[in-house]
Amino acid sequence: MGALQLLTLVVGLSVAGLAKGATAMGLPLIATPILASVFGPKQAVVIITIPIFVANTLLLLQSWRVLGYLRTLLPLVIANAAGTALGALLLVGLDQRTFAILITAMVVLFLARGDRLVGDPGARRARVLTPVVGFVGGVMQGTTSISSPVIGSFFHALRLPPKEYVITLASVFQLSSIVQLVSYTALGLFTPDLFTLGVVACIPMLLALMAGIAIRGRLDQVRFRQVIVVLLVASVGNLLWRTFLA
């Protein structure tokens, strides 16, 4: 790996870590395409699982006081784990064109009509949608490491406060990353070189993650939601670009 490639990785992972610290999403969204340009798409998905696991661990430790909220989302967490395991099995040969279109449509729907569609978090519609969103997001996580278009837009529609939003996303993503790590290891996708790259990638990501956490503490709820919308739109654009143009 040349100096320019190394610089690209450091800058990309730093930006990704900053977004992750501020919003609990954006790490695979930003870093995976950059890693893919150097190592290839499949290898990038495998490498990024290690920084994702480390980042989510720190976010959970930082926000553990609101973990009790997760009890209301147990169906989503279980469905997400099942979807991630299935996505890992599909990683090698899945044609994602139709899937990408469906994901984009879902995000647009949640951003445009999410409040009406979901309703009150305790309402029947929300309870029905929760495991569906969890499963679809899990499949995305297992195949691409990017599930924020689905999971993030759903929680955005629920209008969660920043602390609850971050801990919820970090918890769901953490479970997904654990399932990914176990599944990829069982499938023999981790090589010594890829594992080493994943560990090294944690260094610039962690430094930027701490800066992102500090920035999040200065965002009010309105500005926080605006940042989330920007990242969701970017994630959909990235998904479509990777699927149809890359």
Backbone as a ProteinNet text record, in pm:
[ID]
protein_1_A
[PRIMARY]
MGALQLLTLVVGLSVAGLAKGATAMGLPLIATPILASVFGPKQAVVIITIPIFVANTLLLLQSWRVLGYLRTLLPLVIANAAGTALGALLLVGLDQRTFAILITAMVVLFLARGDRLVGDPGARRARVLTPVVGFVGGVMQGTTSISSPVIGSFFHALRLPPKEYVITLASVFQLSSIVQLVSYTALGLFTPDLFTLGVVACIPMLLALMAGIAIRGRLDQVRFRQVIVVLLVASVGNLLWRTFLA
[TERTIARY]
84.9	0	88.2	65.5	146.9	108.2	187.4	164.9	31	-5.1	-130.8	-250.5	-240.6	-347.9	-361.4	-248.4	-251.6	-313.9	-277.7	-334.1	-485.3	-526.4	-669.9	-745.9	-689.2	-753.6	-762.7	-654.5	-652.7	-756.4	-758.9	-854.5	-997.9	-1021.5	-1155.7	-1205.1	-1119.4	-1158.6	-1175.7	-1100.2	-1115.2	-1250.2	-1287.8	-1418.5	-1530.6	-1513.4	-1613.7	-1626.6	-1514	-1517.8	-1583.9	-1560.4	-1623	-1775.3	-1823.2	-1967.5	-2025.2	-1952.3	-1998.6	-2011.6	-1914.6	-1919.5	-2032.6	-2061.8	-2164.8	-2305.6	-2323.9	-2460.6	-2482.4	-2377.8	-2383.4	-2399.5	-2393.4	-2399.8	-2299.2	-2273	-2184.3	-2049	-2011	-1878.8	-1867.4	-1950.6	-1939.8	-1982.9	-2078.2	-2125.9	-2011.6	-1924.7	-1814.3	-1691.6	-1658.7	-1532.2	-1534.9	-1648.5	-1652.3	-1618.2	-1677.4	-1638.8	-1491.3	-1434.8	-1292.9	-1206.4	-1239.1	-1165.6	-1183.6	-1304.9	-1331.7	-1247.8	-1219.3	-1139.2	-995.5	-951.1	-812.9	-805.2	-898.3	-889.3	-996	-1099.1	-1208.9	-1329.8	-1451.9	-1573.7	-1585.8	-1565	-1581.7	-1483.1	-1357.4	-1255.8	-1286.6	-1338.6	-1372.2	-1480.3	-1582.7	-1690.9	-1636.8	-1541.4	-1483.2	-1396.7	-1312.7	-1221.6	-1298.3	-1402.9	-1471.3	-1547.4	-1572.3	-1645.9	-1571.4	-1438.8	-1362.6	-1373.2	-1348.9	-1372	-1516.5	-1612.6	-1753	-1774.6	-1722.1	-1737.4	-1674	-1553.7	-1483.5	-1558	-1602.9	-1672.3	-1802.6	-1880.4	-2007.5	-1984.4	-1877.7	-1846.1	-1823.8	-1747.7	-1721.3	-1847.7	-1932.3	-2056.5	-2148.3	-2152	-2234.4	-2181.7	-2052.2	-1994.3	-2019.9	-2021.5	-2039.8	-2185.1	-2280.3	-2422.7	-2500.6	-2435.6	-2501.1	-2618.8	-2627.8	-2734.8	-2873.6	-2882.2	-3013.2	-3037.7	-2963.6	-2981.4	-3119.6	-3186.4	-3317.8	-3418.2	-3396.5	-3487.6	-3494.1	-3387.2	-3379.5	-3480.5	-3533	-3631.6	-3751.8	-3784.5	-3900	-3871.5	-3744.7	-3706.2	-3653.2	-3685.5	-3635.6	-3672.7	-3796.5	-3829	-3738.1	-3704.1	-3614.9	-3476.4	-3426	-3291.4	-3281.7	-3381.2	-3380.7	-3390	-3482.9	-3498.7	-3374.1	-3308.9	-3187.3	-3075	-3062.3	-2958.7	-2982.7	-3108.3	-3142.1	-3112.9	-3147.9	-3121.6	-2973.4	-2894.5	-2749.8	-2687.4	-2731.7	-2679.7	-2712.2	-2834.2	-2871.4	-2789.3	-2770.7	-2692.2	-2549	-2489.8	-2353.8	-2344.6	-2446.7	-2448.2	-2463.3	-2529.4	-2554.2	-2443.2	-2342.7	-2240.9	-2173	-2142.7	-2061.6	-2135	-2263.3	-2326.2	-2455.4	-2490	-2620	-2621	-2722.3	-2745	-2828.9	-2771.1	-2834.7	-2912.3	-2931.1	-2997.5	-3141.4	-3220.4	-3359.5	-3366.1	-3277.9	-3275.3	-3243.4	-3149.9	-3112.5	-3229.9	-3307	-3423.4	-3527.7	-3550	-3646.3	-3601.3	-3472.5	-3419.2	-3435.3	-3404.1	-3418	-3561.6	-3655.5	-3797.2	-3839.8	-3786.5	-3821.5	-3770.4	-3648.3	-3592.1	-3671.3	-3701.3	-3779.6	-3913.9	-3975.9	-4105.4	-4094.7	-3992.6	-3977.5	-3945.3	-3861.4	-3826.2	-3943.2	-4021.7	-4132.1	-4257.4	-4288.8	-4413.9	-4392.2	-4271.3	-4240	-4325	-4349.4	-4427.2	-4568	-4630.6	-4765.1	-4764.6	-4662.5	-4655.6	-4633	-4538.9	-4505.8	-4605.5	-4643.7	-4734.2	-4663.8	-4740.1	-4682.2	-4595.9	-4477.4	-4389.6	-4456.3	-4559.9	-4628.4	-4747.8	-4778.3	-4895.8	-4873.7	-4983	-4976.1	-4893.5	-4907.4	-4829.7	-4680	-4638.4	-4495.9	-4447.9	-4530.6	-4491.7	-4480.4	-4566.6	-4560.7	-4437.9	-4409.5	-4298.1	-4162.2	-4154.4	-4025.7	-3947.3	-4002.6	-3922.7	-3893.5	-3983.6	-3960.8	-3840	-3837.1	-3724.3	-3595.5	-3604.8	-3487.3	-3430.7	-3517.6	-3471.3	-3408.4	-3476.9	-3424	-3290.8	-3283.7	-3158	-3047.3	-3083.2	-2984.5	-2928.3	-3014.7	-2967.7	-2870.8	-2905.2	-2814.5	-2680.8	-2686.4	-2563.6	-2476	-2536.4	-2459.6	-2395.6	-2460.2	-2408.4	-2318	-2340.4	-2266.2	-2205.6	-2241.7	-2205.5	-2273.1	-2367.4	-2436.9	-2586.2	-2635.1	-2778	-2843	-2765.2	-2819.4	-2933.3	-2939.6	-3055	-3187.3	-3190.5	-3313.7	-3331.5	-3234.5	-3246.5	-3248.8	-3159.3	-3151.6	-3276.4	-3333.2	-3453.4	-3573.5	-3579.4	-3689	-3684.6	-3566.9	-3555.1	-3569.6	-3531.3	-3553.9	-3703.2	-3782.4	-3927.6	-3988.5	-3924.6	-3972.8	-3941.2	-3861.1	-3824.1	-3757.3	-3660.2	-3588.1	-3496.4	-3484.9	-3387.2	-3245.8	-3147.4	-3011.4	-2953.2	-2963.6	-2904	-2967.6	-3102.2	-3171.3	-3142.9	-3134.3	-3105.4	-2968.7	-2868.8	-2732	-2720.5	-2772	-2757.6	-2836.3	-2951.3	-3031.3	-2959	-2910.7	-2837.9	-2711.6	-2636.7	-2512.3	-2539.5	-2647.9	-2679.7	-2719.3	-2805.3	-2847.5	-2728.8	-2648.6	-2532	-2428.5	-2418	-2321.9	-2360.4	-2487	-2531.8	-2507.5	-2536.7	-2512.6	-2365	-2277.8	-2134.2	-2083.9	-2139.4	-2100.8	-2140.9	-2263.7	-2309.9	-2222.9	-2187.5	-2098.3	-1963.8	-1902.5	-1770	-1773	-1873.8	-1885.4	-1910.4	-2002.7	-2037.9	-1921	-1853.9	-1742.3	-1628	-1605.9	-1501.6	-1536.5	-1661.9	-1706.7	-1699.2	-1722.6	-1718.9	-1576.9	-1478.9	-1340.5	-1308.1	-1385.9	-1364	-1250.4	-1219.1	-1109.1	-977.1	-888	-750.7	-663.1	-542	-453.7	-432.8	-418.1	-396.5	-519.4	-638.5	-760.6	-785.6	-758.9	-776.5	-681.5	-555.8	-457.7	-498.7	-546.8	-592.8	-710.5	-800.2	-913.7	-869.9	-770	-718.9	-649.5	-565.2	-494.7	-592.9	-701.2	-801.1	-867.5	-861	-923.8	-853.3	-725.5	-648.7	-700.6	-703.7	-757.6	-906	-980.7	-1123.9	-1151.5	-1077.2	-1099.8	-1070.4	-962.9	-928.3	-1040.1	-1091.7	-1199.4	-1331.3	-1352.8	-1475.6	-1490.3	-1381.9	-1387.4	-1421.3	-1369	-1403.2	-1550.7	-1603.1	-1744.8	-1835.8	-1797.1	-1876.1	-1882.5	-1770.1	-1767.9	-1858.1	-1859.2	-1944.4	-2091.6	-2127.3	-2266.8	-2322.2	-2239.5	-2284.4	-2323.4	-2283.7	-2315.5	-2429.9	-2487.7	-2597.5	-2731.3	-2822.2	-2957	-3033.8	-3156.8	-3229.4	-3263.8	-3298.2	-3332.8	-3212.2	-3097.4	-2976.9	-2931.4	-2947.8	-2912.3	-2993.3	-3124.1	-3208.7	-3171	-3128.5	-3084.8	-2960.1	-2867.4	-2746.5	-2782.6	-2877.7	-2921.1	-2980.2	-3062.7	-3123.7	-3015.4	-2914.9	-2805.5	-2734.1	-2704.6	-2635.4	-2722.6	-2852.7	-2942.4	-2948.1	-2960.4	-2961.6	-2828.9	-2718.6	-2587.4	-2576	-2632	-2622	-2700.3	-2816.4	-2894.7	-2821.3	-2766.6	-2689.7	-2571.4	-2504.5	-2389.8	-2433.3	-2544.6	-2595.2	-2628.6	-2696.9	-2733.2	-2609.3	-2513.7	-2391.3	-2314.9	-2300.6	-2226.2	-2297.3	-2431	-2508	-2512.8	-2530.2	-2557.6	-2444.5	-2353.7	-2252.8	-2110.1	-2084.3	-1945.9	-1901.6
-118.9	0	123.5	212.9	331.1	439.6	548.5	659	727.3	744.9	810.5	726	595.3	507.2	510.6	510.8	515.4	645.9	757	886.6	888.6	831.2	824.6	747.9	635.4	554.4	630.1	696.5	768.6	881	959.9	1070.6	1017.5	913.7	857.3	802	727.4	669.4	777.6	885.5	995.2	1064.3	1091.5	1152.1	1057.8	929.7	830.5	822.2	825	820.7	943.5	1058.6	1182	1172.5	1124.7	1108.1	1006.2	898.3	794.6	848.2	924	978.3	1077.6	1156	1259	1203.3	1096.7	1050.6	901.5	825	678.3	609.2	682.8	622.6	692.6	632.9	697.2	631.9	543.2	480.4	392	289	207.5	283.1	375.8	455.6	529	589.9	668.4	582.7	493.7	421.1	306.1	237.4	118.6	150.1	254.4	284.6	319.5	387.5	423.3	297.8	209.5	83.3	-0.7	2	-77.4	-30.8	99.6	151.2	102.3	61.1	14.6	-137.4	-201.3	-345.7	-427.7	-363	-435.4	-438.8	-448.5	-439.5	-546.4	-671.7	-780.5	-766.8	-738.4	-723.4	-602.7	-494.8	-375.2	-404	-480.9	-515.2	-595.3	-683.9	-765.5	-679.4	-594.9	-511.3	-418.9	-355.8	-251.4	-305.1	-436.7	-492	-470.4	-470.1	-453.6	-311	-206.7	-70.5	-46.8	-105.4	-89	-145.5	-264.7	-327.9	-242.7	-193.6	-112.6	18.3	84.3	212.1	195.8	94.2	72.7	37.9	-34.7	-67.6	60.1	154.2	278.9	362.2	366.4	442.3	383.1	251	186.1	215.5	212.9	243.2	388.4	476	617.2	652.5	572.3	605.2	495.1	415.6	298.8	335.5	458.6	495.4	491.5	498.2	493.7	359.9	256.1	124.4	66.2	109.7	55.6	78.2	181	208.8	94	15.3	-90.9	-203	-211.9	-317.2	-305.8	-183.2	-163	-203	-228.6	-258.9	-401.2	-488	-624.8	-696.2	-681.5	-746.7	-701.4	-570.8	-520.6	-581.3	-588.9	-640.9	-787.1	-868	-1010.2	-1027.8	-953.3	-963	-914.7	-811.9	-759	-861.5	-934.1	-1037.3	-1147.8	-1188.8	-1293.2	-1245.6	-1120.1	-1065.5	-1053.7	-1017.9	-1006.2	-1141.1	-1245	-1379.2	-1422	-1393.5	-1425.7	-1343.6	-1215.8	-1130.4	-1177.1	-1228.7	-1280.9	-1398.8	-1483.3	-1597	-1551.6	-1437.3	-1387.3	-1297.1	-1269.9	-1170.4	-1197	-1322.2	-1353.7	-1327.5	-1369.8	-1368.5	-1292	-1205.4	-1138.5	-1026.3	-1027.1	-917.2	-811.9	-694.2	-596.6	-486.9	-497.3	-388	-367	-472.8	-462	-426.7	-488.2	-462.9	-316	-258.5	-118.4	-25.9	-57.2	24.6	19.3	-98.5	-113.5	-36.9	-44.5	26.6	177.3	226.4	368.9	413.9	334.3	367.6	372.1	280	276.6	401	442.2	560.3	685.4	699.1	814.5	818.4	702	693.7	736	687.4	721.7	869.9	926.3	1067	1158	1120.4	1205.1	1188	1061.1	1033	949.3	949.4	861.2	883.5	1011.4	1040.7	982.8	996.1	942.4	790.5	739.9	595.7	518.9	564.5	494.7	526.5	654.3	693.1	693.4	676.3	669.4	544.4	553.6	437.3	315.6	336.2	224.1	175.1	242.4	205.2	73.7	13.6	-117.3	-111.7	-2.6	8.3	5.7	78	80.8	-57.2	-129.4	-263.2	-359.9	-345.2	-431.8	-399.4	-270.2	-228.6	-259.4	-258.8	-271.3	-395.7	-518.8	-634.8	-638.2	-583.7	-580.9	-493.6	-375.2	-284.4	-347.9	-413.9	-478.9	-586.1	-667.6	-776.9	-724.1	-630.9	-574.9	-504.3	-428	-362.8	-462.8	-575.2	-679.4	-740.4	-766.5	-821.3	-723.5	-593.3	-492.4	-492.8	-506.2	-506.3	-625.3	-741.7	-862.2	-861.8	-796	-798.4	-680.7	-565.2	-445	-370.7	-407.9	-336.2	-200.8	-169.5	-41.2	-65.3	-45.6	-61.6	68.8	177.3	304.5	359.9	335.2	386.9	335.6	211.7	153.6	184	143.1	156.7	304	382.3	523.6	600.5	576.9	650.7	610.4	484.6	438.7	510	514.1	580.5	732.6	784	925.8	955.3	865.5	883.2	874.6	800.8	790.8	915.3	1005.6	1131.7	1107.8	1018.4	991.3	1108.4	1143.7	1244.2	1194.1	1285.4	1245.4	1130.1	1132	1025.5	890.6	888.2	762.6	715.4	811.1	776.5	709.2	769.4	717.8	580.3	564.5	436.4	326.9	362.5	263.1	215.8	310.8	272.5	193.9	242.3	174	31.5	10.8	-122.6	-217.3	-169.1	-251.7	-283.4	-180.8	-201.6	-292.6	-282.6	-367.4	-514.6	-543.6	-682.1	-732.1	-646.9	-684.8	-712.9	-627.7	-645.7	-774.3	-810.6	-937.2	-1054.6	-1049.7	-1157.1	-1161.4	-1043.7	-1039	-1103.9	-1064.2	-1116.9	-1268.9	-1320.5	-1465.6	-1533.5	-1477	-1538	-1534.7	-1419.4	-1407.3	-1499.7	-1515.2	-1605.9	-1749.6	-1787.3	-1923.6	-1952.4	-1849.6	-1867.1	-1854.3	-1827.3	-1817.4	-1689.6	-1582.4	-1457.7	-1374	-1395	-1322.3	-1392.7	-1319.9	-1366.9	-1288.7	-1334.8	-1256.7	-1113.8	-1094.1	-958.9	-870.8	-923.3	-844.8	-812.7	-907.3	-883.6	-773.9	-779.1	-677.6	-539.4	-532.7	-404.7	-350.4	-439	-396.6	-337.5	-397.2	-346.5	-211.5	-201.5	-76.2	36.4	3.2	103.1	165.9	98.7	151	276.1	292.6	401.9	539.3	572.4	704.3	716.3	604.2	607.8	646.1	588.8	614.9	759.8	814.8	953.8	1048	1022.2	1106.1	1079.5	956.3	921	1005.7	1021.2	1100.4	1246.2	1298.2	1434.9	1445	1342.3	1341.1	1338.3	1263.8	1258.4	1396.8	1467.7	1603	1697.2	1682.7	1767.7	1739.3	1611.3	1574.5	1642.3	1658.3	1720.8	1866.4	1927.6	2068.5	2087.6	1978.8	1988.1	1982.6	2077.9	2065.5	1963.6	1929	1821	1853.3	1980	2018.2	2003.1	2055.7	2046.2	1900.7	1823	1681.5	1609	1634.8	1569.6	1613.3	1737.3	1784.1	1709.9	1687.5	1611.7	1469.5	1408.6	1272.6	1265.4	1363.1	1364.7	1372.1	1458.1	1470	1336.2	1268.2	1139.6	1033.2	1035.9	938.4	958.3	1083.9	1112.1	1069.7	1098	1057.4	905.8	835.6	689.9	628.2	685.3	635.8	663.7	784.1	815.6	722.8	694.1	602.9	462.2	416.5	283.4	272	372.2	370.3	379.3	463.3	476.2	344.9	280.4	154.5	45	50.6	-56.1	-41.1	81.9	99.8	166.2	237.8	313	265.8	214.6	177.5	53.8
0	0	0	-98.5	-111.3	-13.4	-12.7	80.9	54.5	-74	-107.8	-63.1	-83	-38	113.2	183	329.3	378.4	314.1	350.7	327.6	215.8	184.7	291.9	335	438.3	570.3	609.7	737.7	736.7	628.6	619.9	617	536.7	527	658.5	728.9	857.4	963.8	953.4	1048.8	1030.1	907.4	881.2	925.2	897.3	935.8	1087.7	1158.5	1303.9	1363.1	1302.9	1349.6	1337.1	1224.1	1204.6	1302	1324.6	1416.9	1558.8	1603.3	1737.5	1756.3	1653.9	1664.2	1653.7	1573.6	1544.4	1562.1	1592.5	1604.7	1470	1360.5	1227.6	1137.5	1021	925.2	909.6	1004.2	993.7	869.8	853.4	730.8	606.8	623.6	510.7	442.7	521.7	467.3	439.7	534.6	525.4	426.2	412.5	326	179.8	119.4	-19.9	-33.9	67.7	61.3	69	163	173	46.7	-9.3	-129.6	-247.5	-252.7	-364	-358.1	-238.3	-220.6	-217.6	-147.3	-124.3	-196.8	-251.8	-314.5	-221	-277.8	-197.8	-89.1	-125.6	-29.1	86.2	55.5	159.1	248.1	187.7	264.8	368.2	328.1	420.1	538.1	510.9	617.9	710.2	653.1	732.9	826	775.4	851.3	971.1	976.5	1090.2	1221.6	1219.4	1343.7	1397.4	1316.8	1367.3	1411.7	1342.3	1382.5	1522.4	1547.5	1678.2	1787.6	1762.7	1863	1888.4	1782.2	1797.4	1874.9	1841.7	1911.5	2058.2	2087.4	2226.2	2307.7	2252.3	2323.6	2340.6	2238.3	2249.1	2354.9	2362.6	2464.4	2604.5	2621.7	2751.9	2791.6	2690.9	2717.7	2750.7	2702.7	2717.8	2788.6	2870.1	2929.9	3018.8	3066.3	3159.1	3095.8	2962.9	2897.8	2829.9	2869.1	2808.8	2834.4	2941.9	2973.2	2862	2779.9	2669.3	2570.1	2562.4	2462	2485.6	2606.1	2633.2	2541.4	2499.5	2413.1	2269	2236.7	2098.5	2082.8	2175.7	2170.1	2039.6	1986.7	1858.4	1744.4	1743.4	1638.4	1652.2	1775	1798.5	1755.9	1791.1	1755.3	1603.9	1541.7	1396.2	1324.2	1379.5	1318.9	1321.3	1432.5	1442	1340.3	1325.3	1227.1	1085.4	1055.2	922.7	893.7	994.7	976.2	944.4	1014.4	987.4	844.3	799.7	661.9	563.6	592.4	504.1	489.9	599.3	592.2	496.3	496	404.3	259.2	240.3	105.2	53.1	136.2	102.8	-31	-58.1	-175.5	-306.3	-316.9	-448.6	-460.8	-365	-369.5	-472.5	-559.3	-652	-579.1	-556.6	-467.3	-540.2	-669.9	-742.2	-696	-700.3	-656.5	-509.1	-430.4	-288	-259.4	-333.6	-312.9	-342.6	-444.9	-478.7	-367.2	-313.1	-203.6	-79.8	-48.8	66.9	48.5	-70.8	-98.3	-81.7	-135.1	-121.9	24.6	104.7	246.8	319.2	288	353.2	315.8	186.7	140.8	212	226.2	293.1	439.5	509	650.2	668.7	580.3	594	559.6	459	414.5	499.6	535.8	606.2	731.2	783.1	894.2	1017.1	1050.2	1170.9	1161.3	1043.4	1025.6	1012.6	945.4	921.2	1050.2	1130.7	1254.2	1364.7	1372.8	1479.3	1613.8	1718.9	1852.9	1864.6	1928.5	1940.8	2002.9	2084.4	2146.6	2067.9	1956	1877.9	1803.9	1757.7	1692	1564.9	1487.1	1362.7	1389.2	1493.6	1527	1569.5	1645.4	1691.2	1574.3	1473.6	1355.9	1271	1254.2	1169.2	1230.9	1363.1	1430.7	1389.4	1397.2	1356.5	1207.4	1124.9	979.7	948.5	1006.7	987.9	1039.2	1155.7	1211.5	1120.1	1062.3	976.6	847.8	782.8	657.8	683.3	792.3	826.5	854.1	916.1	943.2	816.6	718.7	591.3	524.7	531.1	476	549.4	681.9	760.8	724.9	710.7	681.1	543.8	447	310.5	277	341.4	304.5	423.5	546.4	669	678.1	590.6	592.3	611.6	733	760.1	804.3	811.2	858.6	773.3	640	566.2	621	666.6	717.5	865.8	947.5	1092.4	1132.8	1076.7	1113.5	1078.6	960.2	920	1004.7	1047.5	1132.6	1267.9	1328.9	1458.2	1444.6	1329.2	1302.6	1302.9	1243.7	1241.3	1380.5	1470.2	1608.4	1690.8	1634	1700.1	1836.1	1837.5	1962.2	1996.3	2124.1	2165.7	2134.8	2126.4	2087.8	2167.7	2302	2382	2351.9	2346.5	2317.8	2175.1	2082.6	1943	1931.8	1993.7	1983.8	2048.3	2170.4	2239.3	2168.3	2110.7	2039.4	1914.8	1834.4	1713.6	1747.5	1845.6	1882.5	1928.6	2002.9	2053.6	1940.9	1851.3	1738	1648.5	1618.1	1532.8	1599.2	1733	1802.5	1791.9	1812.5	1799.4	1657.5	1559.7	1420.7	1395.6	1452.5	1428.5	1493.4	1609.1	1672.8	1585.5	1533.9	1444.4	1319.9	1266.5	1150.7	1179.9	1290.9	1324.6	1337.8	1404.8	1422.1	1287.8	1209.8	1080.8	983	972.9	880	919.2	1051.6	1097.8	1062.6	1085.3	1054.9	905.4	824.4	678.9	621.9	708.3	663.3	587.1	609.9	536.7	596.6	724.6	786.9	756.9	689.3	672.1	769.1	797.7	886.6	839.9	708.7	657	678.6	649.9	666.2	813.8	900.3	1043.4	1091.6	1046.3	1084.8	1036	912.5	858.7	938.9	981.2	1061.7	1194.2	1255.8	1383.5	1363.8	1261.3	1233.7	1201.5	1132.4	1095.4	1217.2	1330.5	1451.8	1504.9	1475	1535.1	1491.9	1360.4	1324.1	1353.8	1343.3	1371.4	1515.8	1610.5	1752.9	1789.6	1735	1764.1	1717.8	1597.6	1545.4	1618.4	1662	1734.6	1860.8	1935.7	2058.2	2028.4	1917.2	1877.4	1841.5	1773.9	1737.3	1858.1	1961.1	2084.8	2149.1	2147.7	2204	2125	1993.4	1909	1937.3	1952.7	1978	2101.9	2205.2	2328.8	2311	2200.6	2175.6	2077.2	2027.8	1931.5	2003.7	1972.5	2025.6	1940.7	1983.6	1918.4	1773.6	1746.2	1608.2	1517.2	1559.6	1477.8	1464.2	1571	1567.3	1460.3	1455.2	1355	1214.2	1198.8	1067.4	1021.2	1113.9	1080.9	1041	1112.4	1080.8	940.2	904.5	770.7	663.8	684.9	587.9	571	681.8	674.4	608.5	634.2	572	420.4	378.6	234.5	171.4	240.3	189.8	181.6	281.2	281.5	166.7	136.2	22.8	-108	-120.6	-240.8	-257.6	-147	-150.7	-190.9	-136.8	-170.1	-318.6	-371.6	-514.5	-602.3	-562.9	-641.5	-644.5	-528.8	-521.2	-599.4	-602.7	-666.9	-817.6	-866.2	-1007.8	-1087.2	-1020.1	-1092.7	-1067	-948.8	-914.1	-992.1
[MASK]
++++++++++++++++++++++++++++++++++++++++++++++++++++++++++++++++++++++++++++++++++++++++++++++++++++++++++++++++++++++++++++++++++++++++++++++++++++++++++++++++++++++++++++++++++++++++++++++++++++++++++++++++++++++++++++++++++++++++++++++++++++++

